[in-house]
Amino acid sequence: MANLLTLHRVQDYDAWRPHFDEHEKMRQEYGITSPRVYRDVTDPNDLALLFEVADVNRAKEFGESTDLRAVMERAGVMMPPKIIIIP
């Protein structure tokens, strides 16, 4: 099992969070689980998201999906996020 760390900035955390929560089922379908959301103490719109990943290749497919990009755009994610796979 690997971990996936995503770093990104959002326009407004409170507007972003419902989109993130509603996308849980899709993440699970790709084997991305145990979401943890961390916010920078000096700027709560700077986020670090940590997940467990069952299959790195499936996680990469999810990261490249048009569905994820559309949700991120609607949620106000400032592109592009930085993604780090931690073995």
N, C-alpha and C positions, 0 to 999 in steps of 0.2 A: 504494500500500500504506500502510495506517495502522497505528498501534500502539494497543494496548489495555492500560491500566494498571489493575489491580485492587488495592485496598488493603483488607485485612481482618485480623481477629484470629481465631485458632483456639484451641480449648481446649488442645490438645496437638499440637505440630508432628509428633512421631513417629507419632501416630495418624492425623493428617491426610494425611501424604505418600503413603501407599499408595493412598488414594482418588483423590488428584490424578493420580498416575501411571496408574492404571487407566482414567482418563477421557480419556486422550490421543486415542484413536481417535475419540471423539465430537467433541472439539474440532476435529480435522482435518477431519471431515465438514462442519463449518461454516466452514472456511477459517481457523481460528485455529491458528497454528503458532509455532514457535520459542519455546517457553515458557522463561522465566527466572524463577527464584524467589529473592527476596531476603528476608533475615530481619534484623530490627532487632537491633543488637548488644547493646542493653540488655534486650530482651525478645524472645527467639527465637520467640514465638508471634504477634508482629506481623509481617505479611507484606506484601510488594509483589510482585505477579506481573505480568510484562511479556510481551506476546505480539505477534506480527505478525498483521495481519488483512487478508485479501484483499478482503472485502466488509463494510462497516460494518453494513449492514442485516441480513446473515446473522449477524453477531456479536451484534447486538441480539436477534435471534430466539433464539440460543443462551442468552443471558443471561436470557431470560424463560421458558426451557423448564422444564417440571416435572421433567424428568430431572436437570437441573443442580441445581435446588433440593433434590431428594431426596438427591443425592450430597453436597451441601454440608451438609445437616442431619446425615446419617450421619457425615460426616467431622469434625463439631464446629466448623464455621464459625460464628462469632458474627455474627449478622445485624445490619443489612444491610451488605454490602460497599460500598465507594465505587468507582465505575467511571468512568474517564476515557478518552475517545477522543482520541488524539493524531494529528492529520493528518500 
